[in-house]
Amino acid sequence: MFFISVVHVNRAYVCGLSLPAEMHCKVLDMEHTAHSLRSHPLPVFATEAGTVANTPAGQGAASLPRWDLSALYAGMDDPKLHADLAEAEKKAQAFAKQYQGKISGLSGKELADAIATFEIIEEMLGKAGSYASLLFAADSSDASISQFSQSINERLTAISTHLLFFTLELNRLEEADLREKLQDPTLAHWQPYLRDIRMYRPHQLSDDVEKVLLEKSVTGGQAWCRLFDETIAALRVTLDGQEITVGDALNRLSDTNRATREQAGKAVGGVFEKNVRLFALITNTLAKDKSISDNLRHFARPTSSRNLSNMVEDEVVDALVSAVRSDYPRLSHRYYALKAKWMGLDKLEHWDRNAPLPGNDDKLIPWSEAKNIVQKAYDGFDPRMGKVINTFLTNPWIDVPPAPGKSPGAFAHPTVPSAHPYILLNYHGRIRDVMTLAHELGHGVHQVMAAKQGYFMSDTPLTLAETASVFGEMLTFQSLLDAEKDPQRRRLLLAAKVEDMLNTVVRQIAFYEFETRVHDARKKGELLPEQIGAIWRGVQTESLGPAFNFTPEYDVFWAYIPHFIHSPFYVYAYAFGDCLVNALYQVFSEGAPGFQDKYIAMLEAGGTLRHKELLAPFGLDASDPGFWRKGLDVISGFIDQLEQG
């Protein structure tokens, strides 16, 4: 199974730092992915699952709905798109002429007006960037779309050079001066925005350096990311005499036939091995590029910049990682020992990790039934959320079927508040695809409810961005479990949920540990592919445990993970989100009064509040060492039930 949820962010426009555009997504297993943010330009990449031929019985891919992007633009040649870009450039130039070098002298009211104007320009850029990225996601094999996406990327970067001064000057304001300006109620509205920008004050460089870094990003980190994306998309794996995409081949790792899984696993490994020098070069280059940037900006360690953008302290992330790693034995090691026993195997191979359990018929679920399942789960929690879900399911906002050239997996993209979010799926008709739909619709609900905060303040930190999506999955899972009366099918549902949670928590922390070791080792010099492979094998052995035997081709399976390329150290946010939701759902299941109202208020807050403020109404605190234990205990409790069954 596999779902991708994606978030696009270009912090160059948000915080005044000329960071490259990122695409965030969650590669869980096979590899699930989830997320949503925004960016101007957006590359799209392949991940470990993808388009496959089989769709629900009686429902071919051609009959499944595709999205309609006309809420953004009518096409690549839409005159309005080019008029908007021209208008944005004109406004950006006028903005620079009016405000550059003058920010410190503005009154509170004048500064509030400047931020409001800045947001309007940025939303214009975000709308164009969203359109280009969504087109590319739907068909990255079309050369004209690829060219269009790159040209939009370059145009947006060029326009943004006129705007770069603004957040840099905001960060040069003295605290006392800003406090005085914030006495004006019109500026006080923007306090969360200013708070988030000013976190970067210690890491800000001179205006000239920031401008150079921004302008060169399209030929630096962004170019290497594009090379990765297009390389993965172009790779083909030969199976049964046919050349298929990497995504199609990886999808066979969840086939019921073990010989099919083994053949696919070895074939994919062989293709990665043939290209491993290129993937190693990309990884080495981007790791070195990040190291240079981190040193310039005085970040303490490779993960610190990510933690800062997530608005979470290094110590909180360290506590999460430590808690999960110490629980490997009672979580993943214990579960996979059970799975090996159920499958009648002494050892599992890497191609058995996502294998269906014995007795799982993996029946195909028509799209119409999937919609009903998820709609019922959200309606049962709160009709207000069910109403939002219905707008996605009854409008052309979801791109559903697998298709040639389409980005594998799934994601939710908020676009801009003046339009609406879009969701990409690759619906194959399995129960995991239903859970993916529930996950991405959770993002969609969050994005819709937070949109009232405006373009700058609707985004949540990544540590909280998975809350609504994972909570939506839990609602749907519990709805299915409650409705299932057959003990065998209940056990299979529970086991599938455990695998999903292990993929979200254990596997993502293993990914994070892999990145940490690679970036630390890269500081000492360029890494050979074999060195990277050894690090990969080490973290996989630690996290998955003694139930597994790893054959040599698995040493190159690090090569396709897009997070390592597009958004270093992003992955722990999924473990953060899953543990948070487990604790949150426990509060809900215990019947906490007013839970739904508090939950919706949390979603509507967008990025205006930090995690401590958002979780306080539920009696939760992520800085409490016991917080992570609550979330991990939920997973362990499910495994307890499986052992007893």
C-alpha positions in Angstrom: 0.0 0.0 0.0 1.1 3.4 -0.4 -0.1 6.9 -0.2 1.7 10.1 -0.6 0.5 13.2 0.8 2.3 16.2 -0.3 3.2 19.5 0.9 4.8 22.2 -1.2 6.7 25.0 0.5 9.1 27.6 -0.6 10.3 29.2 2.6 12.2 31.8 0.5 8.9 33.7 0.3 7.7 32.9 3.7 10.6 33.6 6.0 13.1 35.6 4.0 15.6 32.8 3.6 16.4 31.7 0.1 15.8 28.1 0.6 15.0 25.9 -2.3 11.4 24.9 -3.1 10.4 21.7 -1.4 7.8 19.1 -1.9 6.9 17.4 1.3 5.3 14.0 1.4 5.1 11.0 3.6 6.6 7.9 2.4 5.3 5.2 4.7 5.1 1.9 3.5 5.0 0.9 0.1 5.5 3.7 1.3 2.5 5.7 2.6 2.8 9.4 2.2 0.8 12.2 3.3 0.8 15.9 3.5 0.0 19.3 2.2 1.4 22.8 2.3 2.0 25.2 -0.4 4.7 26.4 -2.6 5.2 28.4 -5.7 7.2 26.1 -7.9 6.8 22.4 -7.3 8.7 19.4 -8.5 7.0 16.0 -8.4 8.7 12.7 -7.8 8.2 9.0 -7.8 7.9 6.9 -4.7 7.6 3.3 -3.6 4.3 2.4 -5.2 2.6 3.8 -8.1 0.2 3.3 -10.9 -1.0 -0.2 -11.5 -3.3 -1.7 -14.0 -5.8 -3.3 -11.7 -8.7 -1.1 -10.6 -12.0 -2.1 -8.9 -13.9 -4.9 -10.7 -16.2 -3.4 -13.2 -14.7 0.1 -12.9 -11.9 0.8 -15.2 -9.5 3.7 -14.7 -11.2 5.6 -17.5 -14.5 5.8 -15.5 -12.9 7.2 -12.4 -13.0 11.0 -11.9 -10.2 13.4 -12.8 -9.7 16.8 -11.3 -10.6 20.0 -13.0 -7.9 22.7 -12.4 -10.0 25.5 -13.9 -10.5 27.0 -10.5 -6.8 28.0 -10.9 -6.4 28.4 -14.7 -8.0 27.0 -17.9 -4.7 25.8 -19.4 -1.0 26.5 -19.9 -1.9 29.1 -22.5 -4.6 30.8 -20.4 -4.2 34.5 -21.0 -5.2 35.1 -17.4 -2.2 33.1 -16.1 0.2 35.2 -18.1 -1.7 38.4 -17.2 -1.5 37.4 -13.5 2.2 36.9 -13.7 2.7 40.2 -15.4 0.5 41.9 -12.8 2.4 40.2 -10.0 5.7 41.4 -11.4 4.4 44.9 -11.7 3.1 44.9 -8.1 6.4 43.4 -6.9 8.4 46.1 -8.5 6.1 48.8 -7.1 6.2 47.2 -3.7 10.0 47.3 -3.7 10.0 50.9 -4.8 7.6 51.9 -2.1 9.0 50.0 0.8 12.6 48.8 0.3 14.9 50.4 2.9 12.0 52.0 4.7 10.4 49.3 6.9 11.9 50.5 10.1 10.3 53.9 9.7 6.8 52.6 9.1 4.1 53.0 11.7 2.2 50.0 13.0 -0.7 50.7 10.6 1.6 51.3 7.6 3.5 48.1 8.3 0.2 46.1 8.5 -0.8 47.6 5.1 2.5 46.5 3.7 2.1 43.0 4.9 -1.4 42.8 3.5 -0.1 44.0 0.1 2.8 41.5 0.3 0.3 38.7 1.0 -1.7 39.6 -2.1 1.3 39.4 -4.3 2.5 36.1 -2.8 -0.9 34.5 -3.3 -0.8 35.5 -6.9 2.6 33.7 -7.2 1.3 30.8 -5.2 -1.7 30.3 -7.5 0.5 30.1 -10.6 3.0 27.8 -8.8 0.2 25.5 -7.6 -1.3 25.2 -11.1 2.1 24.3 -12.6 2.9 21.8 -9.9 -0.5 20.1 -10.2 -0.2 19.8 -13.9 3.2 18.2 -13.5 1.9 15.8 -10.9 -0.9 14.6 -13.2 1.5 13.9 -16.1 5.3 14.4 -15.6 6.0 12.4 -18.8 4.6 15.2 -21.0 7.7 17.3 -22.2 5.6 20.4 -22.7 4.3 20.3 -19.1 7.8 19.7 -17.8 9.0 22.7 -19.7 6.0 24.8 -18.6 6.7 23.9 -14.9 10.3 24.9 -15.2 9.5 28.1 -16.9 7.0 29.0 -14.2 9.5 28.1 -11.5 12.1 30.4 -13.1 9.6 33.2 -13.6 8.4 33.0 -9.9 12.0 33.1 -8.7 12.8 36.1 -10.8 9.7 38.0 -9.5 10.5 37.0 -5.9 13.9 38.7 -6.1 12.0 42.0 -5.9 10.3 40.9 -2.7 13.1 39.3 -0.8 14.1 42.5 1.0 10.8 42.6 2.9 11.2 39.8 5.3 14.9 40.5 5.6 14.1 44.1 6.8 11.3 42.8 9.1 13.9 40.7 10.8 16.2 43.6 11.3 13.6 45.5 13.4 14.6 45.7 17.0 12.3 43.9 19.5 11.4 47.1 21.3 10.5 48.9 18.1 8.4 46.0 16.9 6.6 45.7 20.2 5.7 49.4 19.9 4.4 48.9 16.4 2.3 45.9 17.5 0.3 48.2 19.8 -1.7 49.0 16.6 -4.5 46.5 16.3 -4.2 46.2 12.6 -0.6 45.0 13.0 -1.5 42.8 15.9 -3.5 40.7 13.5 -0.2 39.8 11.8 1.6 38.8 15.1 1.7 35.1 14.3 3.2 35.8 10.9 5.8 38.1 12.4 6.5 35.6 15.1 7.3 32.9 12.6 9.4 35.1 10.4 11.5 36.3 13.2 12.5 32.8 14.4 15.0 33.0 11.5 16.7 36.2 12.7 19.8 34.4 14.0 20.2 32.6 10.6 19.6 35.4 8.2 22.4 36.5 5.9 23.0 39.8 4.1 20.6 41.0 1.5 23.1 40.4 -1.3 23.9 36.9 -0.3 20.2 36.0 0.2 19.5 37.3 -3.3 22.3 35.3 -4.9 21.2 32.1 -3.1 17.6 32.6 -4.2 18.5 33.3 -7.9 20.9 30.4 -8.0 18.4 27.9 -6.4 16.9 27.1 -9.8 20.3 25.9 -11.1 21.4 24.5 -7.7 19.3 22.3 -5.4 16.2 22.6 -7.4 18.0 21.4 -10.5 19.3 18.3 -8.7 15.8 17.6 -7.4 14.4 17.8 -10.9 17.1 15.4 -12.2 16.0 12.9 -9.5 12.4 13.3 -10.3 12.8 12.8 -14.0 15.3 9.9 -13.6 12.8 8.0 -11.3 10.0 8.7 -13.7 11.9 7.4 -16.7 13.2 4.2 -15.1 11.6 0.9 -16.3 11.6 -2.5 -14.7 11.4 -5.7 -16.8 8.9 -8.2 -15.3 7.3 -11.1 -17.2 8.7 -9.8 -20.4 7.2 -6.4 -20.0 8.8 -3.0 -19.2 6.8 -1.3 -16.4 7.4 1.7 -14.2 9.1 1.5 -10.9 5.8 2.3 -9.2 4.1 -0.6 -10.9 6.9 -2.9 -10.0 7.0 -1.8 -6.4 3.2 -2.3 -6.2 3.9 -6.0 -6.8 5.6 -6.1 -3.4 2.2 -6.4 -1.9 1.1 -9.2 -4.2 -0.4 -12.3 -2.6 2.0 -14.6 -4.5 5.4 -14.7 -2.8 7.3 -15.6 -6.0 5.8 -12.5 -7.7 7.0 -10.4 -4.8 10.5 -11.8 -4.8 10.8 -11.3 -8.6 9.7 -7.7 -8.3 11.9 -7.0 -5.3 15.0 -8.3 -7.0 14.2 -6.6 -10.4 13.6 -3.2 -8.7 16.9 -3.6 -6.8 18.7 -4.5 -10.0 17.4 -1.3 -11.7 18.4 0.9 -8.7 21.8 -0.8 -8.7 22.4 0.1 -12.4 21.6 3.8 -11.5 23.1 3.9 -8.0 26.1 6.1 -8.9 23.7 8.8 -10.2 21.5 8.5 -7.1 24.6 8.6 -4.9 25.9 11.7 -6.7 22.6 13.5 -6.2 22.5 12.5 -2.5 26.1 13.6 -1.9 25.7 16.9 -3.7 22.5 17.9 -1.9 23.9 16.8 1.5 27.0 19.0 0.9 24.8 21.8 -0.4 22.8 21.6 2.8 25.9 21.5 4.9 27.2 24.7 3.3 23.9 26.5 3.9 23.7 25.3 7.5 27.2 26.5 8.2 26.5 29.9 6.7 23.3 30.2 8.7 24.8 28.8 11.9 22.5 25.9 12.4 23.8 23.6 15.2 23.2 20.4 13.3 21.7 19.1 10.0 18.2 18.7 11.4 18.0 22.0 13.2 16.7 24.0 10.2 13.9 21.5 9.8 13.0 21.7 13.4 12.9 25.5 13.3 10.6 25.5 10.3 8.4 22.9 12.2 8.4 25.3 15.2 9.5 22.5 17.5 12.5 22.4 19.7 15.5 20.0 18.9 15.0 18.5 22.4 11.3 17.5 21.6 12.3 15.8 18.4 15.2 14.0 20.2 12.7 12.8 22.8 10.4 11.4 20.1 13.2 9.7 18.2 14.6 8.2 21.4 11.2 6.9 22.5 10.5 5.2 19.2 13.9 3.7 18.9 13.8 2.3 22.4 10.4 0.8 21.5 11.5 -1.1 18.4 11.5 -4.4 20.3 8.0 -4.1 21.6 6.6 -2.7 18.4 8.1 -3.7 15.0 10.2 -6.6 16.2 7.3 -8.1 18.0 4.8 -7.6 15.2 7.0 -8.9 12.4 7.8 -12.0 14.4 4.1 -12.6 14.5 3.8 -12.0 10.8 6.5 -14.5 10.0 4.7 -17.1 12.2 1.4 -16.4 10.4 3.1 -16.8 7.0 4.8 -20.0 8.1 8.3 -18.5 7.5 11.5 -18.8 9.6 12.6 -15.4 8.2 10.9 -12.6 6.3 12.6 -11.1 3.3 12.3 -7.4 2.4 9.6 -8.3 -0.2 7.5 -9.9 2.5 7.2 -6.8 4.6 4.0 -5.5 2.9 2.7 -9.0 1.9 -1.0 -9.6 2.5 -1.6 -11.8 5.5 -3.0 -15.4 5.0 -6.7 -15.3 4.6 -6.8 -11.8 3.3 -8.8 -11.9 0.1 -7.9 -8.2 -0.5 -11.3 -7.7 -2.2 -11.6 -4.8 -4.5 -13.7 -1.9 -3.3 -15.5 0.2 -6.0 -14.9 3.9 -5.8 -18.5 4.6 -5.0 -18.3 2.3 -1.9 -15.0 3.9 -0.8 -16.6 7.3 -0.8 -19.5 6.1 1.2 -17.2 4.5 3.8 -15.2 7.6 4.4 -18.2 9.9 4.3 -20.0 7.8 7.0 -16.9 7.9 9.2 -16.5 11.7 9.0 -20.3 12.3 9.4 -20.3 10.1 12.5 -17.7 12.2 14.1 -19.1 15.6 13.3 -21.6 16.7 10.6 -19.6 19.9 10.0 -16.6 17.9 8.9 -18.9 15.6 6.9 -20.2 18.6 5.0 -16.7 19.6 4.0 -15.8 16.1 2.9 -18.9 16.0 0.7 -17.7 19.0 -1.2 -14.6 17.1 -2.2 -16.5 14.0 -3.1 -19.1 15.7 -5.2 -16.9 18.2 -7.0 -14.0 17.6 -9.5 -11.3 18.3 -6.9 -9.9 14.7 -6.7 -7.8 13.0 -9.4 -8.6 9.4 -8.7 -7.3 6.8 -11.3 -3.8 5.5 -12.0 -2.6 7.0 -15.3 0.6 7.0 -17.3 3.0 9.8 -16.2 1.0 10.5 -13.1 2.8 11.0 -9.8 2.5 7.8 -7.7 0.9 7.7 -4.4 -1.4 10.5 -3.1 -1.3 14.1 -1.8 -3.4 17.0 -0.8 -2.4 20.5 -2.0 -4.1 23.5 -0.5 -3.3 25.8 -3.5 -4.5 29.2 -2.3 -7.4 30.4 -0.1 -9.0 32.2 -3.0 -9.4 28.8 -4.8 -9.7 25.4 -3.0 -7.5 22.4 -2.3 -6.9 19.5 -4.7 -6.3 15.8 -3.9 -4.3 13.3 -6.1 -4.8 9.6 -5.6 -3.9 6.4 -7.5 -7.0 4.4 -6.5 -6.5 0.7 -6.9 -9.6 -0.5 -5.0 -7.9 -1.9 -1.9 -8.8 -1.2 1.7 -5.5 0.7 2.0 -6.7 3.0 -0.8 -9.8 3.7 1.2 -7.6 4.6 4.1 -5.6 6.8 1.8 -8.7 8.6 0.7 -9.6 9.2 4.4 -6.1 10.5 5.1 -6.0 12.9 2.2 -9.6 14.2 2.9 -8.4 14.9 6.4 -5.8 17.2 4.9 -8.5 18.7 2.7 -10.8 19.4 5.7 -7.9 21.0 7.5 -6.9 23.2 4.6 -10.5 24.3 4.0 -11.1 25.2 7.6 -7.8 27.0 8.0 -8.1 29.0 4.8 -9.9 31.8 6.6 -6.5 32.6 8.3 -5.3 33.8 4.9 -2.4 32.7 2.7 0.3 33.5 5.2 -1.3 32.1 8.4 -3.3 29.1 7.2 -0.4 26.7 7.0 0.4 24.6 10.0 3.9 23.4 11.1 4.6 20.0 9.7 4.5 18.5 13.2 0.8 19.3 13.3 -0.1 19.1 9.6 -0.6 15.4 9.8 -3.1 15.7 12.7 -6.3 15.9 10.7 -5.2 13.3 8.1 -4.1 10.6 10.6 -7.2 11.4 12.8 -9.4 10.9 9.7 -7.7 7.5 9.1 -8.4 6.5 12.7 -12.0 7.5 12.4 -12.4 5.4 9.2 -10.5 2.5 10.7 -12.7 2.4 13.8 -15.8 2.7 11.7 -14.8 -0.3 9.6 -13.7 -2.3 12.7 -17.0 -1.6 14.6 -19.0 -2.7 11.5 -17.0 -5.9 11.0 -18.5 -8.9 12.9 -16.4 -11.7 11.5 -13.5 -12.4 13.9 -11.0 -13.3 11.2 -11.7 -10.2 9.2 -11.5 -8.1 12.3 -8.0 -9.6 13.0 -6.9 -8.7 9.5 -8.2 -5.2 9.8 -6.4 -4.8 13.1 -3.1 -6.2 11.6 -3.4 -3.9 8.6 -3.8 -0.9 10.9 -0.8 -2.0 13.0 1.3 -2.2 9.8 0.2 1.2 8.8 1.1 2.6 12.2 4.5 0.9 12.1 5.1 2.4 8.7 4.1 5.8 10.0 6.1 5.7 13.2 8.9 3.1 13.2 9.8 3.3 9.5 9.8 7.1 9.4 12.1 7.3 12.5 14.3 4.8 10.7 14.3 7.0 7.7 15.2 10.0 9.9 18.0 8.0 11.5 19.3 7.1 8.0 19.4 10.7 7.0 21.1 11.8 10.2 23.9 9.2 9.7 24.3 10.1 6.0 24.5 13.8 6.6 26.9 13.3 9.5 29.1 11.0 7.4 29.1 13.4 4.4 30.8 16.0 6.5 33.9 13.9 6.4 33.9 13.5 2.6 31.9 12.1 -0.3 30.2 8.8 0.3 30.5 5.8 -2.0 27.2 4.1 -2.9 28.3 1.1 -0.8 28.8 3.3 2.2 25.3 4.7 1.9 24.0 1.2 1.4 25.7 0.0 4.6 24.0 2.8 6.5 20.6 1.9 5.0 21.1 -1.8 5.9 22.1 -0.8 9.5 19.0 1.2 10.2 16.7 -1.3 8.6 18.1 -4.1 10.6 17.7 -2.1 13.8 14.2 -1.0 13.1 12.6 -4.1 11.6 14.4 -6.6 13.8 15.6 -10.2 13.8 12.5 -11.5 11.9 14.1 -10.2 8.7 16.8 -11.4 6.4 18.0 -8.8 3.9 19.3 -9.9 0.5 22.0 -7.7 -1.1 19.7 -5.8 -3.6 17.9 -4.2 -0.7 21.0 -2.1 0.1 20.0 0.2 -2.8 16.4 0.8 -1.8 17.3 4.1 -0.2 17.7 5.5 -3.7 14.1 6.2 -4.6 12.9 7.9 -1.3 11.9 11.4 -2.4 12.0 13.0 1.1 15.7 12.5 1.3 16.1 14.6 -1.9 13.3 17.2 -1.7 12.9 17.8 2.1 15.6 16.5 4.3 14.5 15.4 7.8 10.9 15.9 7.0 9.9 12.3 7.8 9.8 12.5 11.6 6.8 14.8 11.3 4.7 11.6 10.5 5.8 9.8 13.6 5.1 13.0 15.5 1.6 13.3 13.9 0.7 9.6 14.5 1.7 9.6 18.1 -0.1 12.9 18.6 -3.2 11.6 17.0 -3.1 8.3 19.1 -3.0 10.4 22.2 -5.7 12.8 20.9 -8.0 9.9 19.9 -7.6 8.4 23.3 -9.0 11.7 24.8 -11.9 11.5 22.3 -12.7 7.9 23.0 -12.8 8.6 26.8 -15.6 11.0 26.1 -14.0 14.3 26.8 -16.7 17.0 26.8 -16.8 19.4 23.9 -14.1 17.5 22.0 -15.5 18.1 18.5 -15.7 21.8 19.1 -12.2 22.0 20.4 -10.9 19.8 17.5 -12.5 22.0 14.8 -11.2 25.1 16.5 -7.7 23.6 16.4 -8.1 23.0 12.6 -9.4 26.5 12.0 -6.5 28.0 13.8 -4.2 27.0 11.0 -0.7 28.3 11.7 -1.6 31.0 14.2 -0.9 28.9 17.3 2.0 26.6 18.3 1.7 23.0 19.3 1.6 23.7 23.0 -1.3 26.2 22.6 -3.2 23.9 20.2 -2.9 20.8 22.4 -3.6 22.5 25.8 -7.4 22.4 25.5 -7.1 18.6 25.3 -4.8 18.3 28.3 -1.9 17.2 26.1 1.7 18.5 26.0 4.3 17.2 23.5 7.1 18.4 25.7 6.1 16.0 28.4 8.2 12.8 28.2 5.1 10.8 28.9 3.3 12.2 25.8 5.1 9.9 23.3 4.5 6.9 25.6 0.8 7.5 25.2 0.9 7.3 21.4 3.3 4.3 21.4 1.1 2.4 23.9 -1.8 2.5 21.5 0.3 0.6 18.9 1.6 -1.8 21.5 -2.0 -2.4 22.7 -3.1 -3.4 19.2 -0.2 -5.8 18.9 -1.3 -7.3 22.3 -4.7 -8.0 20.9 -3.2 -9.7 17.9 -1.0 -11.9 20.1 -4.0 -12.9 22.1 -6.0 -13.7 19.0 
